[in-house]
Each structure stands twice: as structure tokens, then as C-alpha cells.
Amino acid sequence: MAALQDTKPENLPESIRHYINGEWVDSVDGDTFDVLNPVTNEPYIKAASGKKADIEAAVAAAKKAFDEGPWPKMLPRERSRVLHKIADIVESRGDQLAAMESYDSGLPITQALGQARRAAENFRFFADLIVAQIDDAYKVPGRQVNYVNRKPIGVAGLITPWNTPFMLESWKLGPALATGNTVVLKPAEFTPLSASLWPGIFEEAGVPAGVFNLVNGYGEEGYAGDSLVKHPDVPLISFTGESRTGQIIFGNAAPFLKGLSMELGGKSPAVVFDDADLEGAINATIFGVFSLNGERCTAGSRILVQRGIYDEFVERYAAQAKRVKVGLPSDPSTEVGALVHPEHYEKVMSYVEIGKQEARLVAGGGRPEGFETGNYVAPTVFVDVKPDARIFQEEIFGPVVAITPFDTEEEALELANNTKYGLAAYIWTSDLKRAHNFAQNVEAGMVWLNSNNVRDLRTPFGGVKASGLGHEGGYRSIDFYTDQQAVHINLGEVHNPVFGKQEDAAEKMDA
Ligand code: NAD
């Protein structure tokens, strides 16, 4: 059988380089790495492999642009205009962006298009937010006015994963730039292609040189990601990736007391009670774990189903999982494409083998028919999964779901909370009181009741337990990317600085 091939997007660059101070550059040591196409696993482009020297150059450019350039000093309205232009350009290039993202990551093209639209929306949202934001001020009648001065912090280090790379980059770039910071972005090494489109977009929108810098390469010690975390002139790190990497970054940033935002892994429960709209719950939980190839942090990858509907749910779910259309990423009818990289494919397949020992397989469990090459995994459904099973506890990050029965609400809650993660939870029931009660007690940063994973950009995004630290989203992103300086203005009498006459002030004085 001939090896599969996907359609190469037009206008691919010859290679992927760093972008520092408004210029495309190679690595200082000339090093590069191969980027693979997930359908063939053949290298199709070379990317510059950044290390400490490249990060130093990028941070120096970003620091200069912050200390001397116009960007942090511009009025929010002026920066907002530039951000709206970025959103316009991203929107107008959605097809090109999606084609590159899909070719590089294996995401189905229709879903990559949706992610490109979301990226534009992220810029537009933060462009609006910085002009609409109300500044805090507090009055003590006759005595004091206090106000809060929001200031950009400096060079923000942005480190992103390979799932929905362009959209996740926009999620950090939008608020970091809106608030007047300058940035160094280190995209994931598996999927650097779409990030290489940012420089052209930013130049066209009028972002000054040095404000946005891009260094490609690996994350580990001695490479670009690690060097960015350890750079003393980078006071902020916004990281999205695995929980284990988050722990390493946490440790490496500690000596510098950096500001950290951590969006980490997940093993989110979808809980289906026997009074749920079964059709809606099945459709949403199929989408929740198989969209984005299952490579989704908020995937509902553990489905807990009440005993009374368990058998029917399992039967219908397995039948529907078998109908999910696996195909070439560029095919508009494809629902599940190829996993991002052979290393990740091996990891997911190893969990499929583990699952076969631990539970009952009712769909998938290997390569889909007709996809003998490339990183293809058939939508895979394990049922009767016990809570101590590895496929129940560990993040697989592929099109693999674990289904477990429960009897009571208490048992459902215990099962839902029985992993180290706490990113999202989905609850399906027609009893709203029960739904709210469950939401209150489930250990998850985000909860969806009788709903697909649809997120309003104003809401907080983040996880608890091993799923993250801090929140972004809406004004919380603005909080993360700004210092909030309190300015106190005396409106009354200035006291004689003798302690005896300062009783009133002493009462209100902070240590
Ligand atoms: P990863 O942790 O392997 O890598 C993420 C990024 O960190 C990459 O750019 C990598 O080069 C870099 N990196 C690796 N080691 C580093 C180090 N020591 N110092 C600095 N940077 C380093 O994650 P991944 O495999 O690319 O992404 C998948 C993971 O991301 C999953 O666990 C998924 O759940 C998580 N994720 C979370 C969210 C969220 O919002 N919570 C969103 C998307 C993905």
C-alpha cells in the first residue's frame, strides 16, 4: 500500500528562522532541527535550534524595545488599534494559517480554521478590553484619594505547546502586548510553522521592531525554553504545557522570583447522570475527547456514567466513536487527523496497549483501517475502567477515552476528583440543583453544565491541583501582565511628624 501524503500548503518558507529585533536570523551556532509532517513522518522543513546565545539576543532586543521604545508608553487606544489590525490580518489569512497549522500539526483543517478564527478573536478581545478597562480608585472622604497605576512589567517569556499552537500563542501574545510588554515567544519544537507567520503579521500591523521576538527550538536544559526561564531580564513566564514541565520551570524560575502563569495538563471528567439528555451528552462527550485529535488539555477523557443508563450509553457511544471520520488533515470531511509526532504517537499507542490489559475495549484500539502509515490512532473507547487504572489516572492526550460506571452522586464526585489533575469538568443532568452542587464540589478550574466546551473570553481560564497555577482570561490576563502600583494622595492636613500626634495614621498603617 502506498504511503499516505497530505497536500502541501502554498507559500511554505524555505526554512524556519528566529525573528529578533525585526530581523530573520539563524541560530548563533547555526544549529537546526528537522520538522516532520505527521502524515508521512518525513522532515519537510528545517527550523533554527535556539540556545542561550539566541535567547540572550532576543531578550536584549525586547528589553531595549521596552526601555527605550514607544510600545509601553503608547496610549491603550493606540496599542488597541494595532491589535485590531493584527486581528484583521489573522482573519484575512485564516485559510493560509489553517493550511499551515494543519500540515504541521495533523489537526483536521476545519478545526484548524476554527482555531485561526479564535486567534483573531483573542487579539480583538484584548484590544477592546484595554480601552474599556475601568481603573480602580478609592476615596477616603476629605482625607485621601488612592488610585491604581497599571504598568507593563517588561519582557514577557511565552512558552507554548504543540496542540493548537497558533491559537495558544495568540492567547498569550494578545494580553502581553495589549498591556505594553515586549515579548520573547518560544513555540513548541514539534510545530514551529504557524508561529513563523507572526512576524509578517506584526510588521504589517505596525508593531515596532524588538517588541515581538521569536526563538525556535527545544525546551530542555541548555536549549531555548530553559534559557528563557533562567534569563534574569525576563520577569514573567507564561507557560502552557505538561504538568511535569511546569514543575521544572517553577523550580528554575524560583531563584529569580518570577511571575508565573501555568496552564498544565488535565484528565477531565464528564459526568453523565441517568436523567441527562442522552443524545446531547453523547454528542458532546464524543466531540469533547475526539476533536483536536484528542490533543486537547480540557478533553473530557474520563466519562463517568450512572449505572441505570450505562449499558445504553456504552453501546451508543462505541457505535458513534466508530463513525468518527479519520482522514487526511487537509480533507474538510476529516474529524480526526494524524497525531502530531511519532514520539507522541508511540506514547498514545503505549496507553492503548496498557488499556487493553486494564479494561474492556469497545472501539478502536489501534490503527484505523486504510491508515497504515503516519501517526494515526482510531478513536478508542475503553469501558468498565477502574479508578486505579493508568488510563483513568494519566493524561494520554490522544483519541482515547475511559468510561466508568457509578451508582450515586457521592460516588461520582469521588471518582471525578480521584486524579492529580483539576482542569475541567463536564456535568450532564436535568437536575439543576444537583448540577450546581456538583460544580461546587468538583475539583476543577472550569465546569460546563449540560454544555460543550464553549468558553466566553471574559471568564477565568485555569486549573487547580496539577493542572495549573493562576488564572488567565478576561481582566485576569491583564492582571498577570501588569504591575499594579497603589498611589496614595493626601487631601487633608499633613501631620507634624511626631509619633504622639500620629495616632490616627498609625491605626491605618501597614507593616
Ligand atoms: P511540554 O511541557 O512538553 O512542552 C511545552 C513547551 O515547553 C514546549 O515549547 C517545550 O519546548 C517547552 N519546554 C520543555 N521543557 C522545558 C523546560 N525545561 N524549560 C522551558 N521550556 C520547556 O508540553 P507539550 O507536550 O508541548 O504539550 C502538551 C501538554 O500541554 C499537555 O499536558 C496538555 O494538557 C498541556 N496543555 C495545557 C493547556 C492548558 O491551558 N491547561 C493547554 C494546552 C496544552
Residues whose N, C-alpha, C, O or C-beta is under 5 A from the ligand:
A	BS01	NAD	I159 T160 P161 W162 K186 P187 A188 E189 G217 Y218 G219 E220 E221 G225 D226 V229 T240 G241 E242 S243 T245 I248 E263 L264 G265 G266 C297 S467
